[in-house]
Amino acid sequence: MPKDNRFADTVAFIRTMTGPGNLPVLTAPAVADLLDSFQGAIPPIVDNAMSQGRQGTELTRKYRRAMTLVLCVVNNTLAAQARQAVGLIPDAGLHAALVQMLKDVHTIYGGRVLGPVADRLRHNPLQFLTNNRIKLGRGEMTTSGATPYELSWDTNARLYLLEPPNNVHHFVHAKVPGFNIHVQKYADIKNQINAINGATVAGDLALTTQLSGCTIVYRVTGGNLTVAHINPDADVRQQVPQNLAAFTNAPIGVLQTQRLARDGNLANTAGTLGVFGMVGGPGETGMRMLGARQVRAHGYTDQLGNAYFLGVKLGGNWHLYAQQNFPNQPNGGVTNVMQLYP
């Protein structure tokens, strides 16, 4: 039978690993979380391989147990082979070897397990978004442009996180080519609201960070997509047009949606114009034709949680989607999902 606490002690050792200057090993906690998901399912043969008897010191035994566990559970290495491989590492090289192993788990295991998840998102986005909660971020991106996104699984929130590289996050992940759409302030576009400089998307996956009162303005023609992500500020309430007076005291995000549906446009683009922004309630989230221009519009409301926008190119044509969920409710499920275009 597996020895009491050997697995838990080994996972705790990995989780709290430190390096030079006693600084945490940033890749370690995510691997520990991954290993925790296997708790209760460790075969006795793996537990036996982790046993080091009285060989070495207490510390070297911890390193060898940790590497044996990772090799067997994550890499599917046979227990006897894992034990033999770990036994060949000199004591002085144990720390560096384990650190490298944890880095490899992030990319190799992540690509093997999460790569197919990314494929499902890109090949059948509506089905994926209907059945899986997502959280989109901008990582360290402050401009629009193509970037390798990282798709990871948040074991605590129980959702998929998709964002460019982020020094704050060190999750096991798969690389996914994407295009980040940066955030612009309303104050910066108000004087060219009829010709906003949006991002013309390259690639087949368009993404922007979470919407919190923000409005998406897009134009799409087949394989061409231009998008702007506008963050509301105090200027939204300045000089409100008379025909929008009914929205003067509405939440600022709702007023911005109405203003951009009334006057918003993107510079030097053609095709179908649409907006996706905050609305007054769940009954207004579906497609409507707003304003004198009858602009295609969908909405989100904070009553349904956080909102996310993404585009996927399928068969050479862009399809746009939105999802809402409550990230802090692990069992909350998807509260709303919409296909915005076509």
C-alpha positions in Angstrom: 0.0 0.0 0.0 1.2 3.6 -0.7 3.0 5.1 2.3 0.9 7.6 4.3 1.6 11.2 3.2 4.5 10.4 0.8 2.5 11.8 -2.1 1.2 14.8 -0.2 4.7 15.6 1.2 6.2 15.4 -2.3 3.7 17.7 -3.8 4.2 20.2 -0.9 7.9 20.0 -1.5 7.4 20.9 -5.2 4.9 23.7 -4.4 7.3 25.5 -2.0 10.6 25.1 -4.0 12.9 28.0 -3.9 16.0 29.0 -5.9 18.8 31.5 -5.5 18.1 34.2 -2.9 15.4 31.9 -1.5 13.1 33.1 -4.2 10.2 30.9 -5.2 10.5 28.7 -8.3 7.7 30.3 -10.4 6.9 27.2 -12.4 6.5 25.0 -9.3 2.9 25.8 -8.0 1.2 25.0 -11.2 2.8 21.6 -11.5 1.9 21.0 -7.9 -1.7 21.8 -8.7 -1.6 19.4 -11.6 -0.2 16.6 -9.5 -2.8 17.3 -6.8 -5.5 16.4 -9.4 -4.0 12.8 -9.4 -4.3 12.4 -5.6 -5.8 9.1 -4.7 -4.9 7.6 -8.1 -1.2 6.9 -7.6 -0.5 3.2 -8.2 1.5 1.3 -5.5 4.2 0.7 -8.1 4.8 4.4 -8.5 4.7 4.9 -4.7 7.3 2.2 -4.4 9.5 3.8 -7.0 9.4 7.1 -5.1 10.8 5.4 -2.0 14.5 6.1 -1.6 15.1 4.0 1.5 18.1 5.5 3.4 20.0 6.5 0.3 21.4 10.1 0.4 20.2 12.8 2.7 16.6 13.8 3.6 16.8 16.6 1.0 18.2 14.6 -1.9 15.5 12.0 -1.2 12.9 14.7 -1.6 14.3 15.8 -4.9 14.4 12.2 -6.3 10.9 11.4 -5.1 9.6 14.6 -6.8 11.2 13.8 -10.1 10.1 10.2 -10.0 6.5 11.3 -9.4 6.6 13.8 -12.2 8.1 11.3 -14.7 5.5 8.6 -13.8 2.4 10.7 -13.5 3.0 13.5 -16.0 5.3 11.8 -18.6 3.8 8.3 -18.3 7.3 6.8 -17.7 7.4 3.3 -16.4 8.1 3.3 -12.7 11.3 1.2 -13.0 12.7 3.4 -15.8 11.8 6.6 -13.9 13.6 5.4 -10.8 16.7 4.4 -12.8 16.8 7.7 -14.6 16.5 9.7 -11.4 19.2 7.6 -9.8 21.7 8.6 -12.4 21.5 12.3 -11.5 24.4 13.4 -9.2 23.3 15.0 -5.9 24.8 18.4 -7.0 22.6 18.4 -10.1 19.3 17.5 -8.4 17.9 21.1 -8.0 18.7 22.2 -11.6 17.3 18.9 -13.0 14.0 19.3 -11.1 13.7 23.0 -12.1 14.2 22.0 -15.7 11.7 19.2 -15.4 9.0 21.6 -14.1 9.6 24.0 -17.0 9.3 21.1 -19.4 5.9 20.1 -17.8 4.6 23.6 -18.5 5.2 23.4 -22.3 5.5 19.7 -23.2 2.7 18.3 -21.0 0.7 21.5 -21.6 1.0 21.2 -25.3 0.0 17.5 -25.3 -3.1 18.0 -23.1 -4.2 21.5 -23.8 -3.2 21.7 -27.5 -6.3 19.6 -28.5 -8.4 21.9 -26.3 -7.2 24.9 -28.4 -8.1 23.0 -31.6 -11.6 22.4 -30.3 -12.0 26.1 -29.7 -10.7 27.1 -33.1 -12.6 24.4 -35.1 -16.0 24.6 -33.3 -16.0 27.8 -31.3 -19.7 28.0 -30.6 -19.9 24.4 -29.2 -16.7 25.0 -27.1 -18.0 28.3 -25.6 -21.3 26.8 -24.8 -19.8 24.0 -22.8 -16.6 25.6 -21.3 -16.0 28.7 -19.3 -13.2 31.0 -20.5 -11.3 34.0 -19.2 -9.5 36.2 -21.6 -6.6 38.5 -20.7 -4.1 40.8 -22.4 -1.1 39.6 -20.4 1.6 42.2 -20.8 0.3 43.5 -24.2 -0.5 47.2 -24.4 -0.8 47.4 -28.2 -2.7 45.4 -30.8 -0.8 42.8 -32.7 -0.1 39.1 -33.3 1.2 37.3 -30.3 1.5 33.7 -29.0 -1.3 33.2 -26.5 -1.1 30.7 -23.7 -4.1 28.4 -23.0 -4.2 27.1 -19.5 -6.6 25.4 -17.1 -7.2 27.2 -13.8 -7.8 24.3 -11.4 -9.3 26.5 -8.7 -11.7 28.6 -10.8 -12.3 25.6 -13.1 -12.1 27.6 -16.3 -9.7 28.1 -19.3 -7.5 31.1 -19.3 -6.3 32.4 -22.6 -3.9 35.3 -22.6 -0.5 36.5 -24.0 2.5 35.7 -21.7 2.1 37.2 -18.3 4.8 37.4 -15.6 2.2 37.1 -12.9 0.9 33.8 -14.2 2.9 30.6 -14.6 0.4 28.0 -15.5 0.9 24.7 -17.4 -0.2 25.8 -20.9 -0.3 25.3 -24.7 0.9 27.9 -27.1 -1.9 29.3 -29.4 -1.3 31.9 -32.1 -3.6 34.8 -31.6 -4.1 38.5 -32.2 -4.5 40.9 -29.3 -6.9 43.9 -29.7 -5.8 46.6 -27.3 -8.0 48.9 -25.2 -8.6 52.6 -26.1 -10.1 55.3 -23.9 -13.3 56.9 -25.0 -11.7 60.3 -24.3 -9.0 59.4 -26.9 -11.5 58.5 -29.7 -14.4 60.9 -29.0 -13.1 63.4 -31.6 -12.8 60.8 -34.3 -15.8 58.7 -33.2 -16.9 58.4 -36.9 -13.4 57.0 -37.9 -11.9 55.2 -35.0 -8.5 53.6 -35.6 -9.3 49.9 -35.0 -7.0 46.9 -35.3 -7.1 45.0 -38.5 -6.7 41.4 -37.4 -4.1 39.0 -38.8 -4.3 35.3 -38.3 -7.4 33.3 -37.4 -8.0 34.1 -33.7 -9.0 37.6 -32.5 -9.0 38.3 -28.8 -9.3 41.1 -26.3 -9.3 41.4 -22.6 -12.4 41.2 -20.3 -15.1 43.8 -20.9 -16.1 45.8 -17.8 -18.4 48.5 -19.2 -16.4 48.5 -22.5 -17.8 48.4 -26.0 -16.5 46.5 -29.0 -16.9 48.1 -32.4 -16.3 45.9 -35.4 -16.5 45.7 -39.2 -16.3 42.4 -40.9 -16.3 41.4 -44.6 -15.6 37.7 -45.1 -11.9 37.3 -44.3 -11.3 40.9 -43.2 -12.0 42.0 -39.6 -11.3 45.3 -37.9 -12.0 45.8 -34.2 -11.8 48.5 -31.6 -12.1 48.0 -27.8 -13.3 51.2 -26.2 -13.1 51.7 -22.4 -15.7 54.3 -21.0 -14.6 57.3 -19.0 -16.1 60.6 -17.8 -16.2 62.1 -21.3 -19.0 59.6 -22.2 -21.4 61.8 -20.2 -20.3 65.0 -21.9 -22.5 66.6 -24.6 -24.9 63.7 -24.8 -27.0 63.9 -28.0 -30.6 64.9 -27.4 -32.0 61.6 -28.9 -30.0 59.7 -26.2 -31.2 61.8 -23.3 -33.1 58.8 -21.9 -29.7 57.1 -21.2 -28.1 60.1 -19.5 -28.4 58.5 -16.0 -27.8 54.9 -17.2 -24.6 53.2 -16.2 -21.7 54.7 -18.1 -21.1 51.5 -20.1 -24.8 51.4 -21.3 -24.6 55.0 -22.4 -21.3 54.4 -24.3 -23.0 51.5 -26.1 -25.7 53.8 -27.3 -23.3 56.5 -28.3 -21.2 54.2 -30.3 -24.2 52.6 -31.9 -25.4 56.1 -32.9 -22.1 57.6 -34.2 -19.3 55.0 -34.0 -17.5 53.8 -37.0 -14.0 52.5 -38.0 -11.6 54.3 -40.2 -10.9 53.1 -43.8 -13.0 49.9 -43.5 -15.9 48.4 -45.3 -18.4 45.6 -44.5 -20.9 44.9 -41.8 -20.7 47.3 -38.8 -21.6 46.0 -35.4 -21.3 46.8 -31.7 -21.1 44.6 -28.6 -21.4 46.5 -25.3 -23.1 46.9 -21.9 -26.9 47.0 -21.9 -29.6 47.5 -19.2 -30.4 43.8 -18.5 -30.5 40.2 -19.8 -33.5 40.9 -22.1 -31.4 43.3 -24.2 -28.4 41.0 -24.8 -29.7 39.5 -28.1 -29.3 41.1 -31.5 -31.0 44.4 -32.1 -30.8 47.1 -34.7 -29.9 50.3 -32.9 -30.2 54.0 -33.9 -31.1 55.7 -37.1 -28.4 53.7 -38.9 -29.9 50.4 -37.7 -26.5 49.2 -36.5 -26.2 45.5 -35.6 -25.9 45.3 -31.8 -25.6 42.7 -29.1 -25.1 43.3 -25.4 -23.8 42.0 -22.1 -24.9 42.8 -18.5 -23.0 42.4 -15.2 -26.0 40.5 -14.0 -24.6 37.6 -16.0 -21.0 38.0 -14.9 -17.8 38.9 -16.8 -18.0 39.3 -20.5 -15.5 38.2 -23.2 -15.3 38.8 -27.0 -13.4 36.7 -29.5 -13.3 36.1 -33.2 -12.4 32.9 -35.1 -11.8 32.6 -38.8 -13.6 29.5 -40.2 -13.3 28.5 -43.8 -11.7 31.9 -44.6 -14.5 33.9 -43.0 -14.7 35.6 -39.6 -17.2 34.4 -36.9 -17.6 36.5 -33.8 -18.7 35.3 -30.4 -19.3 36.4 -26.8 -19.4 34.6 -23.5 -20.4 35.6 -20.0 -19.6 33.7 -16.7 -18.7 34.4 -13.1 -15.0 33.5 -12.8 -15.2 33.3 -9.0 -18.0 30.7 -9.1 -16.2 27.4 -10.0 -19.5 25.6 -10.5 -21.4 28.5 -12.0 -21.3 27.4 -15.6 -21.6 29.5 -18.7 -24.3 32.2 -18.1 -24.6 33.5 -21.7 -23.0 32.7 -25.0 -23.8 34.4 -28.4 -22.7 34.3 -31.9 -22.4 38.0 -32.8 -21.6 37.5 -36.5 -22.7 36.3 -39.0 
